[in-house]
Amino acid sequence: MPLIWRVTFADQSTYDAKVVGFDQDKDVALLRVDVPEDKLRPVPVGTSADLLVGQKVYAIVWTRSHLQPVLSGTEDQCGLRREISSAAIGRPIQVVIQTDAGINPGNSRIPLLDSSGNLIGINTAIYSTSGASSGVGFSIPVDTVSGIVDQLEKFGKVTRHVLGIKFAPDQSVEQLGVGGVLILDAPANGPAGKEGLRPTKRDTYGRLILGDIITSVNGKKATNGADLYRILDQCKVGDEVTAEVLRGDHKEKIPVVLEPQQEET
């Protein structure tokens, strides 16, 4: 992501904006721009916790060189119970708003408003087979965004918790005829490794020895990688979780304390 952006205001004046931080997982960035106070007209921040099925919402869309009038739409009947995958890393983004407002490619990170003009989400994706709007758009709920922005403002980054493992693709586990998350690697200095979770390895003859297969966390079934992400997204740094693993022909329950994700170097 560029460190300097150009921000254009309604009167077509432009200013440089610096990136304070960004969250690749949720497709959210925070910019700082120094402008005269009279140019700033902040959008009131609403809440996404109490949205109702069929509630009227509005999406502001960008086309080519200027902002178009807002396009109205209604929240889809599935409401906040949708889940999409992050284009950046492939992990699921949970509980997004699904709307039939006309959102097109290039409209990512543009506001979704309620009928009172309050911010309730940030548009992030569409479902389309043609590349154009098909009336199925997705937005990150503002309650999620607010938590991310607080961390970006204070620390310049979002600190996420990790279990400290790498796991096999779901298809590989299915071919083995088992359900769960197969651990490929669990570094000894990571949360899982410290507690003795076993990675997949080869013996002296080159034969594959399967590692632990996580079948549930905190009593919630983990049949694949998306399930594991979904469960862990409800936790935070320092939480102790109980991982139930299939080890050989028996199951074990192993407590693991989640640690902050280390920055890549």
N, C-alpha and C positions, 0 to 999 in steps of 0.2 A: 504494500500500500504506500502511495506517495506520502511524504511527510508534510508537503505544502499543497493545499487545495485552493481553488478560487471559488468564492461564494458570491452569487449574484442576488441582489435584493430586488424588491418590487419596482424600485425606481431605476433599475438596470445598472446601478452602481455596483462595483465589484471590489472585494477585499480578499487579502490572503488569509487563509485559515490554517492553523497548525493542528496536526493530529495529536490529541491528548493520549489516546489509546484506542484499541479496538478488540472486539471479541469475535474471533473467526468462527467459533462454534455457532453463534447465534446471528451472525451477519449484522453486527451492530458496531458503529464507530462513534467516538466523541471528538468533535472539533472545537477549537477555541478561535474565535475571531474578534479582533479589537475594532469596534465601530462606535460612532457616536450613539449615545443612549436613545436618541429620538428615532433612530432607524430600527430599533428592536421592538417587535410586537410578538412576544412569546405566545405560543399556543398553550391554552390551559390544559393541564394534564388531568385526564379522567381516570377511571379504573376499568379494568377488564374482568374483574371478579364477578360482577353481577350482570353481564351481558345476557340477553334473552334471545331465544330462537326467533328469527324473523324481525329482529330489531333493525331499524333503518341505520345504515352507515354510509359514509362518503369517502371516496378515495380521490386524492388530488393526483393527477397524472402528468407526466412530462412527455411532450412530443417534440422531437427535433430541437427547436430553439427556444421554446417558451412554455410557460405553465398554462395549461388549458383549464377552463372552468371545471369545478369538481364534478365528478360523475357519481351518481347515486347508485346504491345497491342495497340489498338486504343480506343480513348475516344468514349463511346457509343453515339448514335445519340441523346439521350436525354440530353447529356451534363451536365450542372450544375443545372438542374432544378429538380433534384431528392430530396426526403426527406426520411429519415429513422428514426427509433426510437432508443433512447439511451438505451442500454441494462442495464445500471446502474439504471436509474430512470424512463425510459419509455417516457420521453418527446421527442418531435421531434427534430432531428438535420436537419436543413434546408440547402438547396442548396449544396448538396454534389456532388462530381464528380463521375459519373458512368463510369466504364471502363471495357473492356473485357480482360485486362491483367490478367495473371494467378496468382491469390492471393489465398492462402490456409490458413486454420486455423493455428494460431500462427504467422501470418504475420502482425498482427495489430501493428500500430505505426512505420511501416517501410516506407521509402520514395516512393513517386510517382514522377518521373522525366519527363521533356519534352525532346525532341530530342537533346537539347543543354546541357543536364545534370543539368538543373536548377530544384530546388525543387518546385513543384507545388501543392503538397498535401501530406497527411499522411494517409496511408491505415488504415481503421478502421473496415470494415465489408465486408461480402460476402453474396450473396443470393445463397442458396444451399439446396436441399432436401436430399442430401446424406452426407453432411459434407465436401465434397471435392469441389475444384474449379469447378464452372459451367460456368465460363466466365462472371460472373456478380459480379463486386467488387465495393466498395464504398470508397471514400477518402474524408477526411476533407480538403477543399481548403486552400492553404497556406496563402491567405489573411486573412482568419479566424484565422488560427493558429498564425500568426504574432501578431495579437491583443491580443490573449490569452497569448502568451509568454511575451509580454511587461508587462502585469499586473503581471504575475507570477514572473518575474525578479524584479520588483519594490516592490511588496507587498507580494509575496509568496502565493497569492491566487487570484481568480477571483471574483470581486464584481459584483453580479447580482442584478437587480432590481426586485421588487415584487409588485404585486397588493395587497397582504395580505389577500388572501382567500383560503379556501379549497372548492373544488367543487365535485359534485356527479359524479359517473361514467356515461358515455354517455348513456349506456343502460337504466339506471334508468330514465333519462330525456325523452328518446324516449318512454318509457312505459307510461309516463304522457301525451304523445301526444303533446308535445311542443318542439320547437327548441331553443337551446341556452345552456348556462352553468349555472346550478343551484348551487347557493351558499349554502354550508352546514355550513360553519363557516367563520366569519369575525371578528377576535378579535378587541375589542374596541381601542386598542393601535396601530393597524395596519393601513396602508394607506386607505383601503376600509372602515374599521370600523369607522375611524375618520370622514369620509364623510357620514356616515349613511347608507351604504349598509347593507341590512338585511340578516341575516343567517336563515337557516331552524331551526325550534324549535317545541316544543310541548306545547300545552296549559295545563291548570290545569286539564283537563279531559284526557290528554294523546293523544289528537288528533294532527296529524302532520300539522304544518303550514309552507307552503313552503316559502323559502326565495326568494330574488330577483333572477331573471333569466337574466343573461347577454346575450343580443342578438346581440350587436355590440360594438366595441371599435374604437373610432375615425372614425366612419362612415363605418368601415369594418365589415362585417358580421361574427359573431362568433356562428357557429351552433354546435360546440362541443369543447372539451378541447384542441384538437390539433390546431384548429383555433385560440383559445385564446393565446396559446403559440406562435404561428406564428406571430400574431400581436404584442405581447409584446416584442418579440425578436428584433423587429425593433426600440425599444425605449431604453432609458437609464435612469440611476438614476436621479431623479429630474424632469423628464418630467411630464407634466400634460396631462393626457388622459381623454377622455370623454367616460364614460361607459353608454350605453343605456340599461336600465333594464326593464323587465316586472315585475311589482309589482301589484299582484292581477289581475285586469282587465284593467290596464292602464300602459303606458310606461313613464319612466322618464329618463332624461339625467343628469348624476351626474359626475362632474369633480373629478379626483383622482390624487394626486401627487405620482409617484412611488418612493419607498424608497429602500435603500440597503437591501439585504437579510441578516437576522441575522444569525450568526453562531450557529450551534447546540451545546448544552452543555451536 
